[in-house]
Amino acid sequence: MMESFAVSLFGEERNIRVNLPSGRSETRYPVLYMHDGQNVFGNDEAIGGVALELHDYLEKNDVELIVVAIDQNSPERINEYCPWINGEYTTKLLGKPSSEGGKGKEYVEFIVNELKPLVDSKFSTNPNETYMAGISLGALVTTYAACTYPYIFKRIAGLSSGFYRNQEEIEQLLKTADLSQLEKVYLDCGTKKGGEKLAGPFLETNLAIFELIRQKGIQAELKVIEGAEHNYQAFKKRFPEVISYLLA
């Protein structure tokens, strides 16, 4: 069952999509928060016309999980999904400096302080089983959320993670954060991100982040997927495996 409602985020109305299991109302379900919400369920409103169609998979397989997807279809995406202003690594990779980013902290605080309490009051959630998943820059802000609120977002997944926009800062945060309450991390990376120029550094940045997580003794997995491109056709194929990993 699908529900949606609007909230105020960064001074504008933002659509929140919620997919609910069809089980008993007294059951308390884990909750998965996701970014780029317009690309999580149906294709109709998806940017690029292809979504994960996650509701179909959840329904067909009777998965006991609530999914909360936060829309982001504005030019502010890079700003909202980067906790810090883009640094030297971005300049090196893109060949020019970027002053984008810096709203990611406020975005995560909105999820923790406003959206999660609202979801927990409206739906039959288990507040102690809260997870998060994101794609590309959505994976960057997901990892940041787990570092700053590991007692809330206990299991996370990042597909084709765009860490490079805040590589220096996210590495430093991972080194210093107490992640003892983080239970599981899934990361993956295709080898065809943006052609030859970006493919190598993209994998390199993902490997660096994975190694820091692994060193903390957290159950973690990094899948390097040969030939996989950075698009929703590719993400859709591997998302069922992500759900299985998070819930196992």
C-alpha positions in Angstrom: 0.0 0.0 0.0 1.4 3.4 -1.0 0.8 6.7 0.9 2.3 10.1 0.3 2.3 13.4 2.2 4.0 16.8 1.9 6.5 18.3 4.4 8.4 21.5 4.5 12.1 21.1 3.7 14.5 24.0 3.0 11.5 26.3 2.8 9.6 24.3 0.1 6.9 21.6 0.0 8.6 18.2 -0.5 6.8 15.0 -1.3 7.3 12.0 0.9 6.3 8.6 -0.5 5.7 5.7 1.9 5.3 2.0 0.9 3.6 -0.1 3.6 3.5 -3.9 3.9 0.0 -5.5 3.6 0.4 -7.3 6.9 -1.3 -7.0 10.2 -1.6 -3.5 11.7 -0.2 -4.6 15.1 3.1 -5.7 13.5 5.9 -3.3 14.0 8.1 -3.1 10.9 11.6 -1.9 10.2 11.9 1.3 8.2 14.2 2.0 5.2 14.7 5.7 4.4 15.7 6.5 0.8 16.7 9.6 -1.2 15.7 10.5 -4.7 12.2 9.4 -3.8 10.7 10.1 -7.2 13.0 7.3 -8.6 12.2 4.7 -5.9 8.7 3.4 -6.9 6.8 4.0 -10.2 8.4 5.1 -13.5 5.8 7.8 -14.2 7.5 10.6 -12.2 11.1 9.2 -12.3 13.8 11.4 -13.6 15.0 9.6 -16.8 11.8 7.6 -16.9 13.2 4.5 -15.1 12.6 3.9 -11.3 13.6 1.0 -9.0 9.9 -0.1 -9.0 10.7 -1.2 -5.4 7.0 -1.6 -4.4 6.6 -4.4 -7.0 9.5 -6.4 -5.5 8.4 -5.8 -1.9 4.8 -6.9 -2.7 5.7 -9.9 -4.8 8.1 -11.2 -2.2 5.9 -10.2 0.9 8.8 -8.3 2.4 8.0 -6.9 5.8 9.5 -3.5 5.5 8.3 0.1 5.4 10.1 2.2 2.8 10.1 6.0 3.2 11.3 7.8 0.0 12.1 11.6 0.1 11.7 13.3 -3.3 14.5 15.4 -4.7 14.0 16.7 -8.2 15.4 20.2 -8.0 18.8 21.7 -9.0 19.6 21.6 -5.3 20.4 17.9 -5.3 24.2 18.3 -5.0 23.9 20.9 -2.3 21.4 18.7 -0.3 23.3 15.5 -0.6 26.8 16.8 0.2 27.3 17.5 3.9 30.3 19.8 3.1 31.2 22.2 0.3 33.1 20.2 -2.4 36.8 20.0 -1.8 40.2 19.5 -3.5 39.4 16.0 -4.6 36.4 17.2 -6.5 38.5 19.9 -8.2 41.1 17.4 -9.2 38.5 14.9 -10.6 36.3 17.4 -12.4 39.1 19.6 -13.6 37.6 22.7 -12.1 36.6 24.0 -8.6 33.1 23.5 -7.3 31.4 25.5 -4.6 28.4 23.2 -4.4 27.4 21.2 -1.3 27.0 22.0 2.4 23.3 21.4 3.0 23.6 17.7 3.8 23.9 18.2 7.5 20.6 20.1 7.7 19.0 17.5 5.4 20.0 14.6 7.7 18.9 16.6 10.8 15.5 17.1 9.1 15.2 13.3 8.7 16.2 12.6 12.3 14.3 15.4 14.1 11.2 15.9 11.9 10.6 13.1 9.4 11.4 10.1 11.6 9.2 11.2 14.5 6.4 11.9 12.1 6.7 8.5 10.4 7.0 6.7 13.7 3.7 8.4 14.9 1.8 7.8 11.7 2.8 4.2 10.8 3.4 0.9 12.5 7.2 1.2 12.7 9.8 -0.4 14.9 11.7 2.8 15.8 14.8 0.7 16.8 15.1 -0.8 13.4 15.8 2.2 11.1 17.9 1.8 8.0 19.0 4.1 5.1 20.0 3.5 1.5 21.0 5.9 -1.3 22.4 5.9 -4.8 25.4 8.0 -6.0 25.4 11.2 -3.9 22.5 9.7 -2.0 25.0 7.1 -0.8 27.4 9.9 0.4 24.7 11.5 2.6 23.6 8.0 3.8 27.2 7.3 5.0 27.3 10.7 6.6 24.0 9.9 8.4 25.3 6.6 9.7 28.5 8.3 11.0 26.6 11.1 12.8 23.6 9.0 14.0 24.8 5.4 14.1 22.4 4.6 17.0 19.5 5.5 14.6 20.6 4.3 11.1 22.0 0.9 12.1 22.1 -0.6 8.7 22.9 1.3 5.5 23.5 0.7 1.8 25.2 2.8 -0.9 25.0 2.0 -4.6 27.6 3.5 -6.9 28.5 5.9 -4.2 29.6 9.4 -5.1 32.0 9.9 -2.1 34.4 11.9 -4.2 32.4 15.2 -3.7 33.3 15.1 0.0 36.1 12.5 0.0 38.5 14.2 2.4 35.7 15.0 5.0 33.9 11.7 4.9 37.2 9.8 5.3 38.1 11.9 8.3 34.6 11.5 9.8 34.8 7.7 9.4 38.1 7.6 11.2 36.8 9.5 14.2 33.2 8.4 14.5 32.1 5.8 17.1 30.4 3.3 14.8 30.0 0.5 17.4 26.2 0.6 17.0 26.4 0.3 13.2 25.4 -3.3 12.3 25.7 -3.6 8.5 27.1 -1.7 5.5 26.5 -2.6 1.9 28.4 -0.8 -0.9 28.7 -1.5 -4.5 30.4 0.1 -7.5 30.1 -0.5 -11.2 33.2 -0.2 -13.4 31.6 2.0 -16.1 31.0 5.3 -14.2 31.2 8.3 -16.6 33.7 6.8 -19.0 37.4 6.1 -18.5 38.2 9.4 -16.7 35.9 8.8 -13.8 35.8 5.0 -13.6 39.2 4.5 -11.9 38.8 7.3 -9.3 35.2 6.3 -8.6 36.3 2.8 -7.7 39.4 4.1 -5.8 37.2 6.3 -3.6 34.8 3.5 -2.8 37.6 1.2 -1.9 39.1 3.8 0.5 35.7 4.2 2.3 35.1 0.5 2.4 38.5 -0.1 4.0 37.9 2.5 6.7 34.5 0.9 7.5 36.1 -2.6 7.5 38.8 -1.5 9.9 36.1 -0.6 12.4 35.1 -4.2 12.6 31.7 -3.6 11.1 30.0 -6.3 9.0 30.4 -4.8 5.5 30.4 -5.8 1.9 31.7 -4.0 -1.2 30.7 -5.5 -4.6 32.6 -4.4 -7.6 30.4 -5.1 -10.6 32.2 -5.4 -13.9 30.7 -3.5 -16.8 27.8 -2.0 -14.7 26.8 1.5 -15.7 25.7 4.4 -13.5 22.0 4.3 -14.3 18.7 3.1 -13.0 18.5 0.1 -15.3 21.6 -1.2 -13.5 20.5 -0.1 -10.0 17.1 -1.7 -10.4 18.7 -5.1 -11.2 20.7 -5.2 -8.0 18.4 -3.6 -5.5 16.6 -6.8 -4.5 20.0 -8.1 -3.3 20.5 -4.9 -1.3 17.2 -5.4 0.5 18.0 -9.1 1.2 21.4 -8.0 2.7 19.9 -5.3 4.9 17.2 -7.5 6.3 19.1 -10.8 6.7 
